[in-house]
Amino acid sequence: MKWIKGFKKYKESLHIDLTFDQIDLMESLNIWHDVLLTSISAEKVDLLSTIKLPDEFKDKLDLDTLSENNEFINSLSSIGLKKSPIQNSDDFQTFVNKPCRFMFLYDFNSSELENPEYILFQTWNETLKKWDETKLFKVKDDIKKFYDKLTSRTIEIVDGEENYIYSTSNGNDWELQNSDKSNDIYKKTFRKEELQKILDDNKVTLNII
């Protein structure tokens, strides 16, 4: 099927041979935050110079602070931009391995249904128990890809000569994408416990897509 072959272009570098080892499926689905940014071809740019903020803002580069700061909002307006509300990864059923939060910057005349110009991004520093400094990235691809990476995962199970592609948006419910291949073992839907048992009981290869 052409659709199935198309998945090959989107695989990440995680290929697991379960002939020799067993894995915890949910742990293997975790992704680093930079995968989110790569999905939209995000290009890091200098925050202060791009938004035209004075140097004293170096100590105010926190999303909570920026979001409520009138000088920041006015600087955005002066270059034809507007901000979105802050979004937190914890508000989603997500597979990111540590919390992050983000704010989009849109063209002043566009709606939030359109693609943003920039994304302001912060990650949680577990060691210091605080948010790391906010970074600014130019968004160069469809933002839907960002949300897809944030909220859904797809795996390919290769069993002999056959492959079975399952997707989930919550980690608990999995749906077979190439449903024409469903059988007594590889059903159209699984709960995560059922899918984990399939992986434990069969000598298969798992590709994280």
C-alpha positions as semicolon CSV with decimal commas, in nm:
position;residue;x (nm);y (nm);z (nm)
1;M;0,000;0,000;0,000
2;K;0,136;0,342;-0,095
3;W;0,019;0,492;0,238
4;I;0,216;0,236;0,438
5;K;0,531;0,291;0,236
6;G;0,502;0,661;0,307
7;F;0,562;0,594;0,675
8;K;0,923;0,502;0,598
9;K;1,002;0,871;0,551
10;Y;0,897;0,960;0,905
11;K;1,077;0,700;1,115
12;E;1,297;0,807;1,401
13;S;1,619;0,626;1,481
14;L;1,464;0,375;1,720
15;H;1,465;0,018;1,595
16;I;1,419;-0,254;1,858
17;D;1,467;-0,627;1,799
18;L;1,248;-0,805;2,054
19;T;1,389;-1,144;1,961
20;F;1,660;-1,089;2,221
21;D;1,512;-0,844;2,466
22;Q;1,187;-0,716;2,612
23;I;1,097;-0,353;2,657
24;D;0,850;-0,135;2,838
25;L;0,650;0,005;2,548
26;M;0,550;0,328;2,719
27;E;0,908;0,408;2,821
28;S;1,030;0,352;2,465
29;L;0,777;0,605;2,334
30;N;0,927;0,897;2,526
31;I;1,077;1,170;2,309
32;W;1,314;1,458;2,372
33;H;1,178;1,810;2,335
34;D;1,409;1,881;2,044
35;V;1,212;1,626;1,840
36;L;0,913;1,860;1,870
37;L;1,118;2,149;1,737
38;T;1,272;1,943;1,459
39;S;0,923;1,844;1,343
40;I;0,859;2,207;1,241
41;S;1,215;2,268;1,116
42;A;1,251;2,523;1,395
43;E;1,546;2,758;1,355
44;K;1,683;2,921;1,669
45;V;1,708;3,300;1,650
46;D;1,819;3,565;1,898
47;L;1,521;3,659;2,112
48;L;1,624;4,011;2,211
49;S;1,728;4,133;1,867
50;T;1,440;3,965;1,683
51;I;1,172;4,104;1,915
52;K;1,371;4,429;1,954
53;L;1,393;4,415;2,331
54;P;1,656;4,601;2,538
55;D;1,943;4,410;2,702
56;E;1,786;4,438;3,049
57;F;1,532;4,178;2,937
58;K;1,805;3,915;2,966
59;D;1,690;3,861;3,325
60;K;1,322;3,850;3,231
61;L;1,326;3,571;2,974
62;D;1,055;3,365;3,138
63;L;0,727;3,300;2,962
64;D;0,515;3,403;3,260
65;T;0,704;3,731;3,285
66;L;0,703;3,800;2,913
67;S;0,337;3,718;2,870
68;E;0,232;3,991;3,114
69;N;0,497;4,249;3,024
70;N;0,362;4,554;2,840
71;E;0,701;4,643;2,690
72;F;0,724;4,295;2,542
73;I;0,370;4,316;2,403
74;N;0,438;4,661;2,258
75;S;0,762;4,540;2,098
76;L;0,568;4,258;1,932
77;S;0,313;4,507;1,798
78;S;0,587;4,731;1,662
79;I;0,712;4,449;1,437
80;G;0,364;4,329;1,341
81;L;0,336;4,032;1,577
82;K;0,097;3,917;1,848
83;K;0,125;3,642;2,107
84;S;-0,081;3,338;2,192
85;P;-0,158;3,218;2,546
86;I;0,107;3,001;2,711
87;Q;0,055;2,629;2,657
88;N;0,201;2,362;2,882
89;S;0,285;2,007;2,777
90;D;0,127;1,883;3,102
91;D;-0,208;1,999;2,964
92;F;-0,184;1,732;2,696
93;Q;-0,152;1,354;2,706
94;T;0,206;1,379;2,596
95;F;0,512;1,162;2,539
96;V;0,774;1,432;2,599
97;N;1,029;1,310;2,851
98;K;1,028;1,633;3,052
99;P;0,777;1,918;3,084
100;C;0,793;2,205;2,841
101;R;0,580;2,508;2,769
102;F;0,549;2,734;2,471
103;M;0,394;3,049;2,328
104;F;0,336;3,116;1,960
105;L;0,393;3,451;1,788
106;Y;0,162;3,522;1,496
107;D;0,146;3,785;1,227
108;F;-0,072;4,058;1,374
109;N;-0,333;4,020;1,100
110;S;-0,352;3,641;1,106
111;S;-0,575;3,415;1,311
112;E;-0,451;3,147;1,547
113;L;-0,575;2,889;1,297
114;E;-0,288;2,992;1,072
115;N;0,074;2,894;1,109
116;P;0,273;3,102;1,364
117;E;0,584;3,296;1,269
118;Y;0,777;3,200;1,585
119;I;0,760;2,980;1,891
120;L;0,891;3,079;2,235
121;F;0,994;2,759;2,412
122;Q;1,093;2,667;2,769
123;T;1,186;2,334;2,925
124;W;1,174;2,232;3,290
125;N;1,508;2,186;3,466
126;E;1,451;1,909;3,717
127;T;1,792;1,960;3,881
128;L;1,736;2,330;3,951
129;K;1,359;2,291;3,997
130;K;1,284;2,582;3,767
131;W;1,218;2,665;3,404
132;D;1,520;2,712;3,181
133;E;1,562;3,037;2,990
134;T;1,311;3,095;2,712
135;K;1,440;3,042;2,358
136;L;1,294;3,176;2,035
137;F;1,263;2,970;1,717
138;K;1,149;3,056;1,368
139;V;0,871;2,815;1,264
140;K;0,948;2,683;0,917
141;D;0,697;2,398;0,879
142;D;0,334;2,314;0,954
143;I;0,264;2,355;1,327
144;K;0,029;2,056;1,310
145;K;0,341;1,840;1,297
146;F;0,443;1,985;1,634
147;Y;0,112;1,887;1,794
148;D;0,121;1,546;1,626
149;K;0,459;1,475;1,784
150;L;0,343;1,613;2,118
151;T;0,020;1,417;2,146
152;S;0,045;1,100;1,936
153;R;0,280;0,811;1,867
154;T;0,296;0,547;1,597
155;I;0,474;0,213;1,602
156;E;0,540;-0,048;1,337
157;I;0,552;-0,413;1,448
158;V;0,739;-0,632;1,200
159;D;0,649;-0,999;1,246
160;G;0,820;-1,213;0,985
161;E;0,726;-1,077;0,644
162;E;0,429;-0,875;0,772
163;N;0,409;-0,533;0,934
164;Y;0,138;-0,388;1,157
165;I;0,116;-0,014;1,220
166;Y;-0,055;0,109;1,536
167;S;-0,119;0,466;1,648
168;T;-0,229;0,619;1,977
169;S;-0,321;0,967;2,096
170;N;-0,323;0,882;2,467
171;G;-0,092;0,584;2,517
172;N;-0,380;0,366;2,635
173;D;-0,580;0,296;2,319
174;W;-0,406;0,175;2,005
175;E;-0,561;0,147;1,658
176;L;-0,431;-0,058;1,365
177;Q;-0,371;0,174;1,071
178;N;-0,330;-0,090;0,799
179;S;-0,655;-0,249;0,917
180;D;-0,676;-0,487;0,621
181;K;-0,403;-0,691;0,797
182;S;-0,598;-0,750;1,119
183;N;-0,612;-1,110;1,239
184;D;-0,659;-1,314;1,554
185;I;-0,328;-1,187;1,699
186;Y;-0,302;-0,836;1,559
187;K;-0,647;-0,694;1,621
188;K;-0,786;-0,362;1,501
189;T;-0,770;-0,211;1,850
190;F;-0,568;-0,281;2,163
191;R;-0,542;-0,148;2,514
192;K;-0,180;-0,078;2,608
193;E;-0,165;-0,386;2,835
194;E;-0,279;-0,608;2,547
195;L;-0,027;-0,456;2,309
196;Q;0,251;-0,495;2,564
197;K;0,165;-0,865;2,595
198;I;0,184;-0,906;2,216
199;L;0,533;-0,757;2,223
200;D;0,637;-0,974;2,518
201;D;0,504;-1,298;2,370
202;N;0,622;-1,270;2,010
203;K;0,963;-1,249;1,846
204;V;0,911;-0,928;1,652
205;T;1,090;-0,608;1,559
206;L;0,952;-0,276;1,678
207;N;1,005;0,051;1,493
208;I;0,908;0,376;1,664
209;I;0,775;0,607;1,393
